[in-house]
Amino acid sequence: MPAVMLQSFLELSYISEALQVTIIAIFVALIAAKYLSKDVLSRYPLINDKQPGEFFYTKRKLHFVTHAKELIEEGFTKANKAFRLLTDDGIQIVLSPEWADAIRDNENLNFSRISEEDYHGHIPGFDPFKQGTLADRIFHRGISSHMTAALERLSEPLSAEVDFSLKQYFTDSPEWHEISLQSCVTDIVSQLSSRVFLGEEICRNPGWHRFTVDYTAHTIEAGQELRLWPKALRSYVHWFLPCCQKIRSELADARKIIAPVLERRRREKAATVAQGKPPVEYLDALEWMEVSAKGQPYDPAVIQVMLAFSANMTGSDALCQVIFDLSQREELVKEMRGEIISVLGKNGWNKSTLYKLKLMDSVLKESQRMKPAAVGLMRRYAMKETEFPDGTPMPQGTKIMVSVHDSWDPSVFSNAQEFDGYRFLKMREEGDKENTAQFVSTGKSILGFGYGKQACPGRFFAANELKIALCHILLKYDLKPAQGPPPKPLTYGLYYIADPVAKITVRRRQEEIDF
C-alpha cells in the first residue's frame, strides 16, 4: 500500500525529477530503518505475540495488564538475557538483572523520557509528566539542592502531621476495629507529603487533599486507557475520553488552590524586603521551587503535582505493604517497638535518630525486596542508537526495563521466598555491607529505587517519611490481620501493588514515650 501511494504521488506532472529522486530516497530510508530496527531486535524472542485469528494487539495488551509478572517469568524460561514483551504501550525489551551494571549509567538511555511516554506528557492534563520544560528543570533543582538538605528539619513537622492524621484514619478507639488499609494509608501519606511540599496551610485543605489522591488514581487510569488506543490517535481521542477530561479539570482546580497562597507569599516577601528586612522563608517545597526558579515564570501547580504523584503512588504503596507484613509478625513488631523506644526516647528527632533505627530500616528493605513497586524497573528510553550489553545494536526509540527477579532468586538471597525482617540488619553487621544494605542503597538485586545515576533522587525523603510514620503507628497501635485470606499483591501492567482491598484490624494502645 505505501508503494502504491508513492507511485501515484510521483506520477503527478509537476513533481520534478530531482524531487522524485529525493522523495524516493527518503521513502526507502524510512522503510529500511523501520524494518532494519525490527530485524535487529528480532534476535530477542517475542513471548506474547498475537495468536492465530487475532488481527489486532488489543487482546494481548489487555492480557499484559493483568499478567505482566507471569509473562516476564515465562520470558526467562525462553531467553537467558533478554526478550521482547508486548506491553500496553508497544514492544519493550526486558533485560536480565545481569545486564543492569552495563546499562545503568549509559548516557544514551533516559528514564525521564519513559515517564513522559508512559503518561503522555504532550497531552493536556498530563502536563506534570512533560520532560525538558522549565518546570521540569526547576523540579529537579529543587529536589537535589533543597529538599535533601532540609531533611533533618522536616522530622518534627512530619511527626506532628502523622499524629494528626492517625487520629482521623486509625482513630483513638481502644477497641479492635477493621480499617481499609490502602484507603487510610493513601490519605495519610498524601497529607504528610503535602505538609512538606506546600506547608501546613494547604496540607490540611480538604480540596487539595482530595485532589492529590484523586489525580494520582485518575491519571493512572487515564494513562492506561489511552495506551489501548493507537499512538497516532491519542492526541485526538483524549479530548473526548471522560477520564482525560476529568484530569484536565482537576489540574485546573489545583492551580486555583495554589495560586493565591503563592501570591500572598510573594507580597509578604516584597513587603519585608522593602522594610530592609530579610524575606520570610518557609520550610516547604513551594518555597524551594520559588528559589530554584530564580525569578523565571513557571507553573507551580505542575511542579506540586509532580511531587504529589511520586510520593502518593510509591510512598503509600510501600507503607501499606510493610504494615501488611508487620500485622502478621507480632514478635517482630515487639522488637521494633523496643528499638524505637530506645532510640527516639534517648535522642528525640535529632539528626541521627532515623539512621539509628536499623531494624526498621532492614524491615523496610525486606518488604521492598519481597514486593517491589513494579515487576520491571530501571526503565530507559534510547535517545540515540546505542548497544545492548551483548553488542546488539539498540535503535533509537527502543524501550527497555530490567526484571526484578533477582529479589526472589535463592542464589542471590538465602530463603528468598521467606520474609526475614533481620536480613539486611545482619548484612550491615557484617561490616563491609554497611553502605549497601541500607534501605536507600541501590543495586541490581533490589531495584526499588532504581540504580545508577538515574536512581530516585527523592528516596531519602521517602525513607524518612516512612520511618516517622512507622514510629507513630507501631507505638500507638496494635495490629493484626483481618479475617479472610491474607493480603496478596496485585499486578496492574508493570505495577506490582499492595492488595488494594485487604483490611487489617487495629486498636489504640498507650505509647511508652511522649514524642
LUMKERO-409092 format. One record per residue: residue in one letter; x, y negated, z of N, C-alpha, C in turn. Coordinates in steps of 0.1 Angstrom, whole numbers, plus 5000, padded with zeros to 4 digits. Layout:
AXYZXYZXYZ/...
This chain:
M500850125000500050005000500949875000/P501949865009502749745008503449724994/A503849834988504449824975503549774964/V502249824965501249774955501049624957/M500949584970500649444973501849354967/L503049404969504249334965504249324950/Q503949434943503949434928502849334923/S501649324929500649234925501149084927/F501849064938502248934940503348884930/L504248974927505348944918504848924903/E503648974900503148964887502548824884/L502448744895501948604893502948524884/S502448454874503248394864504148284869/Y503748224880504548114885505648154894/I505848284897506948324905508248344897/S509248264900510448264892511148394894/E512048424884512848554885513748554897/A514348434900515248434912514448454925/L513248394925512448404937511948554939/Q511648614927511248754927512348844934/V513648814929514748894935514848874950/T514748744954514848714968513748784976/I512448784971511348844978511548994979/I512049054968512249204968513349234978/A514349154979515449184988514949175003/I514149075006513649065019512749175022/F511849215013510949325015511649455018/V512649485009513449605011514149605025/A514649495028515449485041514449505053/L513249455052512349475063511949615064/I511549675053511149815053512349905058/A513549875053514649955056514949945071/A514849825077515049805091514049885099/K512849885095511749955102512050105103/Y512350155091512550305091513850345096/L514850265094516150295100516150295115/S515350195121515250195135514450325140/K513450355133512650475136513550605135/D514350615125515250725123516350735134/V516850615138517950615148517350675161/L516150625165515550675178514950805177/S514750865165514150995164514951105169/R516251085172517051185178516651215192/Y515851125198515251155211513851195209/P513451315215512151365212511051285217/L509951275210508751205214507851315221/I507651295234506951405241505451395242/N504851285237503351285238502851215225/D503251275214502751225201501251255199/K500651195189499251225185499051375183/Q497951425187497551565185496851585171/P496851705165496151725153494751675154/G494251595144492951545143492851405150/E493851355156493851225162494451125152/F493751025148494250925138494850805144/F494450775157494950665164495650705177/Y496350615183497050645196496250625208/T494950575207494250535219494150645229/K493850765225493650875234495050905241/R496150905234497450925240497750815250/K497450695247497650575256496850595269/L495650635268494850645280495350765288/H495850865282496350985289497650935296/F498450855290499650805297499250725309/V498250645309497850555320497650645333/T497050765331496750845343497750955345/H498650985336499551095337501051065335/A501450935337502850895333503850985341/K503651005354504551085362504751225356/E503651295353503751425348504451425334/L504151325326504751315312506251295313/I506751215323508151195325508851325330/E508151395339508651525343508751625332/E507751625323507751715311508951675302/G509151545300510151495291511551545295/F511851555308513151605311513251755311/T512151825308512351965305512651995291/K512551885282512851895268514051815264/A514551725273515751645269516451625282/N517751625282518551605294518851465297/K519051375287519451245289518451135286/A517651155275516751055271515651115262/F514451055262513351095253512550975251/R511650985240510750875237509350905244/L508750805249507450815256506550715250/L505350765245504350675240503550615252/T503750485255503050425267501850345261/D501250275271500050195266500550065259/D501850045258502449935251503449975241/G503150095235504050145224505150235229/I506050275221507050375224508250315232/Q508550375243509750335251510650455253/I511850425256512850525258513050545273/V512850665278513150705292514450765293/L515350705302516650755304516850825317/S517750915317518150985330518850885339/P518750905352519450825362521050825359/E521450935353522950945350523450825341/W522450765334522850655325522650525331/A522250515343521950385350523150305351/D524350365355525550285356525950225343/A525750295332526250255319525450135314/I524150115318523350015312523049895322/R523449915335522949815345523349675343/D524549655337525049515335525249485321/N524649555312524649525297523949395295/E524649295290524049165289523049155277/N523049255269522149255257520749315262/L520749365274519449425279518849335289/N517649295288517049195296515749245303/F515749225316514549265324513349165322/S513649035323512648935322511748945310/R512448975299511648985286510649105287/I510949205294510049315296508749275304/S509049185314507949135322507049045314/E507648965305506848885296506048965286/E506649075281505949165272504749235279/D505049295291504049365298502849285302/Y503149155305502049075310501748955300/H502048975287501548895277501748745280/G503048705283503348575288503048465278/H502848495265502548395255501048375254/I500148445262498748425261498248345273/P497348245271496848165282496248245293/G496548205305496048285317497148365322/F498048415313499248485318500548395318/D500348265319501448175319502548205329/P502248255341503348275350504448375345/F504048455335504948555330505748515318/K505648395314506348345302507748315306/Q508748375299510148355303510748245295/G511848195300512648085293512047945294/T510947935302510347795303511147725314/L510747595316511347515327510847575340/A509647615341509047675353509847795357/D510147875347510848005349512247975355/R512947875349514347835354514247785368/I513247695371513147645384512847755395/F512047845391511647965399512948035403/H513748075394514948145397515948065405/R516147935402516947855410516447845425/G515147825426514647815440514847935448/I514648055442514848185449516348195453/S517248185444518648215446519248105455/S518847975454519547875461518947835474/H517647855476517047805488516347915496/M515548005490514848105498515748195506/T516748255500517648345507518348275518/A518748145516519448075526518548035538/A517248035536516347995547515748115554/L516248235551515548355557515548355573/E516648315579516748315594515648215600/R515448105594514548005599513048045596/L512848145588511548185584510948295594/S511748355602511348465610510248425620/E510348315627509348275637508048235630/P508048155619506748125612506048255607/L506848345602506248475597505648555609/S506348555620505948625631504548575636/A504448445637503248375641502048415631/E502448415618501348445608500948595609/V501848685612501448825614500548835625/D500848775636499948775648498548725645/F498548615638497248555634496448645625/S497048705615496348785605495948925611/L496748985620496349115625495149105633/K494948995640493648985648492448985639/Q492648935627491548935617491249065611/Y492349135607492149255599492349385607/F493149395617493249515625492349505637/T492049385641491149345653491849365666/D491349315677491849335690491049445698/S490249525691489449625697490349735703/P490249775716491049885722490450025719/E489350025711488750155707489250195694/W489350325692489750375678488750335668/H489250275657488350235646489050255633/E488350285622488850305609489050175602/I490050165594490250045585490650095571/S490250025561490650055547492049985546/L493050065546494450015548494849925537/Q494649965524495149885513494449745513/S493149735516492449615516493049525527/C493249575539493749495550495149455548/V495949545543497449505542497649405530/T496849425520496949325509496649185514/D495549175522495249045527496348985537/I496849075545497849035554499148985547/V499649065537500849025530500648895522/S499448885517499148765509499248645518/Q498748655531498748545540500148515545/L500948615547502348605551503148535541/S503048585529503848525517503448385515/S502148355516501648215513502248125524/R502448175536503048085546504448035542/V505148125536506548095532506548015519/F505648045510505647985497504947845497/L503947825505503147705504502947635518/G503447695529503247625542501947665548/E501847615561500647665569499347615564/E499347495559498047435554497347525544/I498047555533497447625522497347775525/C498247835533498247975535496948015542/R496347925550495047965556493847905549/N494047855537492947805529492247935523/P491047955526490348075521490348085506/G490247965499490247965484491548015479/W492647975484493948015479494248165483/H493848205495494048335499493248435490/R492048395487491248485478491848485464/F492348375459492948365446494148455445/T495048455454496248535453495948685452/V494948725460494648865460493948905447/D492948815443492148845431493048835418/Y493848725417494648715405495548825402/T496248875413497148985412496349105406/A495249145412494449255407493949235393/H493349115391492749095378493749085366/T495049035369496049025359496449165355/I496649255365497049395362495949465353/E494649435356493549495348493549435334/A493649305334493649235320494849275312/G495949285318497149335310496949475305/Q496449565313496249695309495249705297/E494149625298493149625288493649575275/L494449465276495049405263495949505256/R496749585264497649675258497049785250/L495749805252495049905244494649855230/W494749725229494549665216495849655207/P495749665194496949645186497549515189/K498849515189499649395193499249275184/A499049295172498749185163497449115166/L496549185173495149125176495049065190/R496049085198495949045212495848895214/S496548815205496448675206495148615202/Y494248695197492948655193491848715202/V491948845205490848905213490848855227/H491948805233491948765247490848655249/W490648575239489648465241488248525244/F487948645240486648705241486548805252/L487648855258487648955268487348895282/P486248945289485948885302487048885312/C487848995311488948995321490048885319/C490248845306491148745303490548605306/Q489248595304488548465307488648445322/K488548545330488548535344489848485349/I490948535344492248495350492648355345/R492148305334492248165330491548075339/S490348115343489548035353490248035366/E490748145371491448155384492648065384/L493448065373494647985373494347835374/A493247795367492847655368492447625382/D491747715389491347685403492647675412/A493647755409494847745417495547605416/R495547555404496047415402495347315410/K494047335411493247235419493547235434/I493947355438494347365453495647305456/I496647335447498047295449498247145446/A497647095436497946955431497846855442/P496646845450496546735459497546745471/V497946875475498846885486500246835481/L500646875469501946835464501946685462/E500946625457500846485455500946405468/R500346455479500346395492501846395497/R502446515495503846525500504746425493/R504546405480505346315472505246175477/R503946135480503646005486504345985499/E504346085508504946075521506446055520/K507046135511508546125509508845985504/A508045935494508345795489508245695499/A507245705508507045605519508145605529/T508645725533509745735543511045685537/V511245705524512445655517512445505516/A511245455514511045305513511345245526/Q511145315537511445265550512845285555/G513645335545515045355548515345485557/K514345575557514445695565514645815556/P515245925561515346045552514046095549/P513846155537512546205533512146325541/V510846345543510346455551510646585543/E511146685551511446815545510446925550/Y510147015541509247125545509947265543/L509547355552510247485551509347585544/D509247565531508447645522508947635508/A508447725499508847735485508347615477/L507247555481506747445474507747325475/E508447315486509547215488510747265480/W511147385481512347435474512247415459/M511047445453510847425439510947285435/E510447195443510447045440511947005440/V512747055449514147025449514847075437/S514547205433515147265422514747205409/A513547145408513147075396513946945393/K514546885403515346765401514646655394/G513346645397512546535391511946565377/Q512246675372511646715359510146755361/P509346715351507846755353507746905350/Y506946975359506747115357505447155363/D505047285361503747325366503947405379/P503647345391503947415403503047535406/A501847525400500947645402501447765395/V502047755384502647865377503747935385/I504547855391505647905400505147975412/Q504147915418503547975430502848105427/V502248115415501648245411502748345408/M503848305402504948405401505348465414/L505548375424505948425437504848515444/A503548465443502548545449502348675443/F502448685430502248805423503248905427/S504548865427505648955430505449005445/A505248915454505148955468503949045471/N502749005465501549085468501549215462/M502049235450501949365443502949465450/T504149425452505149515457505249515472/G505049405479505149395493503949465500/S502749445495501649515501501649665499/D502149705487502149845484503249915493/A504349855495505449905504504949915519/L504249815524503849815537502749915539/C501849925530500750025530501350165531/Q502250195522502850335522503550365535/V504350275540505050305553504150325565/I503050255565502050275575501450405574/F501050445562500550585560501550685565/D502850665562503950755566503950765581/L503950655588504150645602502850695610/S501750685604500450725611500450875613/Q501350945605501351095606502551145615/R503351045621504551085628504651005641/E503951055651503850995664505250975671/E506051085670507351075677508250975671/L508250965658509050865651508550725655/V507250705656506750575660507250535674/K507350635683507850605697509250565696/E510050635688511450595687511650455681/M510850415671510850285665510450175675/R509450205683509050115693510150085703/G510850195707511950175716513050085710/E513350105698514350015691513849875691/I512549845687512049715686512149645700/I511649715711511749665724513149625728/S514049715725515449685729516049565721/V515849565708516549465700515749325701/L514449325700513749205700513649145714/G513449235724513449195738514649125742/K515849165737517149115741517448985733/N517148995720517648885711516648785706/G515348815707514348735701514548735686/W513948625680514148625665515348545661/N516548605665517748535661518348595648/K519448545644520048585631520248735629/S520548805640520948945638519849045641/T518648995646517649085651517249185640/L516849135629516349225619517349325613/Y518649275613519749365609519849485619/K519649455632519849555642518749655643/L517649635636516549735636516949845625/K517949925628518550015619517650135616/L516950185626516050295624514850245615/M514350125618513250075610513750065595/D514950015594515549995580515550135573/S515950235580516050365575514750425571/V513750395579512350445576511850375564/L512050245562511550175551512250225538/K513550255539514250305527513750455523/E513450535534512950665531511550665525/S510750575530509450555524509550515510/Q510450425507510650385493511250495484/R512050575490512650695483511550795479/M510650825489509550915486508550865477/K508250735478507250675469507750535464/P508550545453508950415447507750345441/A507950215437506850135432506450185418/A507250255411506950295397507750425394/V507350495384508050625381509050595370/G509150475365510150435356510550295360/L511850275364512350145368513550105360/M514249995364515349945357514949925342/R513849865340513249845327514049735320/R514249755307515049655299514549645285/Y514749525279514449495265515749465258/A515949525246517149505239517049365231/M517749265236517649135230518349125217/K519349215215520049235202520549375202/E520949415190521349555189522549585198/T522449705204523549755213523649905212/E524149975222524250115221523750185233/F523150305232522950395243524250445248/P524250495260525550545266526150655258/D525350735250525950835241526450785228/G526350655226526850595213525850575203/T524550625205523450605196523150455195/P523050405183522650255182521250235188/M521150125196519850085202519449955194/P518449965186517949855178517449745187/Q517549625182516849505189515449535190/G514849495202513449525204513149655211/T514149735213513949865220513649845234/K512649915240512349905254512750035261/I513450015272513950135279513650125294/M513750245301513550245315514350365320/V514650365333515350475339514350555348/S514350685347513450765356513950755370/V512950775379513350765394513550905400/H513651005391513551145397514751185406/D515851105405516951125414516551125429/S515551035431515051015445514451145451/W514051235442513451365447514251485443/D515451465439516351565435517151625447/P516951765449517651825461519151825459/S519651805447521151805445521651665449/V520751565450521151425454520851405469/F519651445473519251435487518951565493/S519451605504519151735511517651725516/N516951835514515551845518514751725512/A514951715499514551595492512951575492/Q512251685494510851675494510251645508/E511151635518510751615532511051465536/F510051405543510251275548511151275560/D512251215560513151205571513551065575/G512851015585513050875588514450835593/Y515250935597516550915602517650935591/R517150965579518151005568519150895566/F518750775563519650665560520350605572/L519750625584520450585596521650675598/K521550805596522650895597523750865587/M523350825575524350785564525150665569/R524450565575525150445579526150475590/E525750575598526650615610527850685605/E527850735592529050805587530150705584/G529850575584530950475583531050415569/D531450495559531750445546530450415538/K529250445544528050415537527150305543/E527850235552527150125559526450025549/N527149995539526549895529525749955518/T525750085516525050145505523750215510/A523650235523522450305528521450205534/Q521650075533520649985538519449975529/F518349925534517049915526517249825514/V518049715516518149625505519249665495/S520049775498521149815490520549875477/T521249855466520749915453521650025448/G521150115441521950225435521050305426/K521650395418520950465408520050575414/S520350615427519550725433518250675438/I518150545442516950485447516850345440/L515950335430515850225422514750125425/G514250135438513150055442513249905440/F514549855442514749715440515549685427/G515649785418516449775406517849805409/Y518749765399520149805401520949715391/G522049665396522949585388522649435390/K523149355380522949205381521549165381/Q520649245375519249205374518349275385/A519049315396518249365408517349255413/C516349295420515349205426516049095435/P515948965431516548865440515748835453/G514548875453513648855465513648965475/R514549065473514449185481514849155496/F515649055498516049025512514848955520/F514148875513512848815519511848935521/A511649015511510749125512511049215524/A512349245526512749335537512449265550/N512749145552512449065564510949065567/E510149035557508749025559508149165563/L508649275557508149405561508549435576/K509749405579510249435593509449355603/I509249235601508549145610507049205612/A506449235601505149295601505049425609/L506049505607506049635614506349615629/C507149515633507349495647506049465654/H505149385648503849355654502949475654/I502849545642501949655641502249765651/L503549805652503949915660503849885675/L504149765679504049735693502649705698/K501749665688500449615692499349715689/Y499649825681498649915677499050055677/D498150145681498350285679497750325666/L498350415659497950455645497750605645/K496750655637496650795634495850805621/P496050925615495350935602493850945604/A493050895594491650915594491251055591/Q490051095593489651235589489651245574/G489751365569489751385555491151415550/P491251435536492551465530493651355533/P494851395534495951295536496051205524/P496551085526496750985515497651045505/K497351015492498151065481498350945471/P499650925468499950815458499250835445/L498950725438498250735425499150675414/T499150735403499850675391498850595383/Y499250475379498450395371499450335360/G499550395349500650365340501950405346/L502850315346504150345352504150315367/Y503150245372503050215386502750345394/Y503350345406503150465415502750395428/I501450395431500950305441500350385453/A500450325465499950395477498450415475/D497950515481496550555480495650435482/P494850395472494150265473492750285481/V492350405484491050425491491250485504/A492350535508492550605520492450515532/K491950565543491850485556492750545567/I493050465576493650515589492850465601/T493150525612492450485624493450405633/V493050295639493850215647493150175660/R493950135670493350075682494449975688/R493949875694494849775701495549845713/R496849825714497549865726498249745732/Q498649755745499349645751500849645748/E501349545741502749545738503649525750/E504749585750505649585761506449455763/I506549375753507249255754506449145747/D506749015751506048905746506948845735/F506448835723507248785712506348705702/
